[in-house]
Amino acid sequence: MILYVFAAYSGFLNPLLHRVILMDKKLFIFINSELTHPFFDKVFPVWREAQTWYPLYLFLLVFTILNFGKKAGWLLFFFGLTIAICDQVSSGIIKDWVARQRPCSAPELAQHVRLLINRCPGSGSFTSSHATNHFGMAVFIIHTFKSFLQKWKYGLYAWAASICYAQVYVGVHYPLDVIGGGVLGSLIGYGTAAFYVSKFGTPGSITSMPEEKVNVV
């Protein structure tokens, strides 16, 4: 009976998965090869690079140290832990388990892919570590700095989403790779943020703090 049910589900899921993957490839081709512009051809390869965002990371580091004092150490520790978990789960576990070939190295897409970076990465395609890491960071910051961010949280979501889109645009990931990575990173970021808040609470609102004690870098 169990084998019969498993076979029935397999018979239903396999064609469905095939259709999803086919749609994923078509959407990739549309974004990477058709929905293009020379301006974005120059911007997105740089936009996706971690080095581009070093000033933002430095700002967050200095802002945290200046405003949170002794609590800054734990906040930075959990922020770093979030990134480490995201990267290890995505790159060290899921990519090897799924072993999906990247679009830039898939023979059936050789005539369609525009690779806008110097090389096609040799690691697996699903999930995107860029998507996982950046959504993990964004969600962690949103849920720990929420009193400070207010409407700026939407900007963080847009920032993470734009890097995900860039990964597809430059030719190194399928849309499902970045969607899966975004969901994974969001779950990890929310989990580490919730644990941090349960132990240390959230920082107070800027509007409720004395002006001289709020240091904006």
Number of C-alpha atoms within 10 A of each C-alpha: 6 7 8 9 10 11 12 11 11 12 11 11 12 11 11 12 11 11 12 13 15 12 14 16 18 14 17 24 22 14 19 26 17 12 11 12 9 7 8 15 18 12 11 20 19 16 17 20 14 12 11 11 13 11 10 10 13 12 14 16 15 14 16 21 17 16 16 17 9 11 13 17 13 13 22 15 11 18 20 13 15 23 20 14 19 28 21 14 17 27 21 14 12 19 21 15 12 12 13 16 18 20 24 24 17 12 10 10 14 11 8 17 20 18 20 18 14 7 10 15 13 10 15 22 26 26 30 31 28 27 32 33 26 27 33 33 25 24 26 27 20 22 20 22 18 18 15 16 17 11 9 12 18 12 12 19 16 14 16 23 19 15 23 27 21 27 26 24 29 23 25 27 29 30 24 21 26 27 19 18 27 25 16 23 33 22 18 25 31 23 17 21 27 17 13 20 15 10 9 13 12 18 15 13 14 14 10 9 10 8 9 6 11 16 14 11 12
